[in-house]
Amino acid sequence: MSTTELAWYKSSYSGSSGDDCIEVAVAEQVVRVRDSKDLSRPHFAVGREGWLRFVGFVTEA
């Protein structure tokens, strides 16, 4: 699956000004993350378990 076929979305906490946002796309094995301000830059992928740990950590902060 190419990155253009993925359903990218921003957090509901992202503002409308377009700064400091990331987008994520959930694939079967990984969660892909990219900078919404510069889509020409490469995205990165993290395993689903790692993503769940990251989200758990930031929601506790």
N, C-alpha and C positions, 0 to 999 in steps of 0.2 A: 504494500500500500504506500503510495507516494504521500508526501506531506500536503500536497494540494487536495488529496482525497480525504484527509482527516478533518474532523469537526473541531476546530480550534475555538476556545472560549476564554474569556477574561473573568476574573473574580467579580462577584457582585459588589465588592468593595472598591473596585477600580473607578476612578473619577472619569468625567467626560473630557478632561483637558488632554488626555493621551500621554501623560508623563508617568514614568516609573511603573509601567505595567508589564506583566508577562501574560502570555497565553499558554494554555495547556491543551493537549489533545490526548485522550486516553485510547491507547491501542490494546491489542490483545495481551501482549506480554510486557509492555512498557508504557510509561507516561512521558510524552514528549513536551518539552518546554522551550519557548522562544520569546524573544524580546519583541513586544508588539510595536515598538517605535522603529525598529530596523529589521524588517523581514528578510533583508538580503543576507543578514548574518546567519551562520548555521545554528540550528537548534541542537539541543542535547536530549538524550533519553535516559531515564532512570527506571529501574525495575519497580514494579507495582508495590512490592513490600517496602522498598526504600522510600517511595513517595508517601506511603501511608505513615511511616515513621516521621518523615519531615513534616507533614501536615499536622500530625499529633503534637509535635514539638512546638510549632509556631502557634497553634491554637491555645496552648497552655501559657504562652508568653504574655 
